Amino acid sequence: MLLSALVLAGCGAKVTTPQGSTSTPSKVVALNTANFESQIAKGVVLVDFWAPWCGPCRTQGPIVEKVAGQLQGKAVVAKVNVDEDQAVAEKYNIQGIPTLIVFKDGKPAKQFVGVNDAATLISAVTAALEAP
C-alpha cells in the first residue's frame, strides 16, 4: 500500500526490499473499482487486466513495466487485478487474461488478449495519442 501511495505521488526514490536490495518503484498505477473510471476518463491509458496466479500475466508484467517507463509523461499505464476487482473486469467483458485495453478519454480504443511485446503496446498507445 505504501509503495502504491509513493507511485501515485510520483516519488522516484529507490525502495529497499526485505532482502536488502534496492529497486525502482513501479511506474504502473494500480486501479480498482473505486478509482478506475476517474483514472481512464481523460487522456490515454493502457490497462493490463491480470491475476497473480496467471502464468502469462507474470510474463506480461515486466513488459508492461517497460512500456510504462517508455511512455512516462505521455500516457498512463495501469493494472487491474481481476480477482480483486471483478466488477471492472465484468464491465469490460474480460474473458481471458492477460487482456490489455488502450482507453482514450474513457472509451476502449484497442484491445489485446494474451502476451504482447512492448513495441506492439507502445504502437497502440501512440496511435491513440495521435488520433483526434
N, C-alpha and C positions, 0 to 999 in steps of 0.2 A: 504494500500500500504506500509506503513512504517513497519507494522508487517511482511509482506512478505519479505521485504528487510532484516529485522533482522533475520528471519528464514533462508533465503538463506545465510546470512553472518555467520550463526552458533551461533548467540547470544543466550545464555541460560538464560538471565536475566528475571525476572518476569515483567509482564506488568500490569499496573494499569488500570482497566476498568473504564468507565464513572461512574459506580455505586460505585467506590471506592474500590472494591475488587481486589485481585490480581489473576492472572492466569499465568500459564506457557505457553510460546509461542508454537504454533503448530510445530510439527516435520514433518508435511506433507507439501510437496512442491507444490505450485500452478503452474500448467502447462497451457500453452495456445498455440495457433497456432505458435507464434514466437519462443518459446523455446522447444516445445515438442520433435521434432526429436533429437535435440542435447542432451536432458536430458535422453532419453531412449537408445541412441546409444551404450553405453558401460555399462557392468555390469548388475545387476538385478534390475528391477524397477517394483513395484506394482502400478498400476494406477487405481484409482477409478473414473469412469465416472458417474457424478451425476448432479442434479439440485436442487436449493433451495426449489422449490415447491413440491418436491417428498418426500412423507412420508417415504417410505422405505429407501430412501437416508439419511434422517435425523436419522434413526435408525442405518444405516451402518456407518455414520460419526464417532461417538465415538469409534466404533470398529476399524476403520481404524487408528484413533489417537493412540489407544492402540498398534496396530500392529507396527506403526511407532516407538513408544518408545521401543518396544522389539527388533526391527530389526536395530536400530540405529547403524551405523558403519558397517553394513553387506550389507544392500540393501537400496535403496531409496524408499520411499512411497510418492505417489503424487496423486493429484486430478485434474480433468478437468471438468469444468462447461460446460455441453453440450449446454446450452442456449447461452453462450458467445463464445464458440469455436466449432461451428457446423462442421467446416471443418475437425477437428480432429476426431470428433465422426463419421462423414460420412466415413472417410478413413478406420476406423476400424469396419465399419458396425454395429455401436451400435444401436440396435433397442429397447432395454428396459433398464431401469435404476433402481437401480444401476447395472452397469456392471463393473467388476473388471478384469483387464488383467495383468498377470505377463509377463513382457518383459525380454528377455535375449539377450543382445547385439543387441538391436533394433528389435528383432523379437518376436512376441507373442509366449509364451510357454504354457500358461494355461489361460483359461477364465472362469469366473463365472458370472451368471446373477441372480440377487436377493440378498437378505441379506445373508451374510455368517459370521460364527463366526471367532474369532481371530485364533483359533487353525487350522482351515482349511486353512486360508490365509497364516499363518506362515509356515505350512507344504508345501504348493505350492511354496512359495518363497525359502524355504530351499532346496527343490528338484531341483529348477532351479539353485541355487547356487552350488549344488553338481554335476550337470550334466556337462559333458565335453563340 
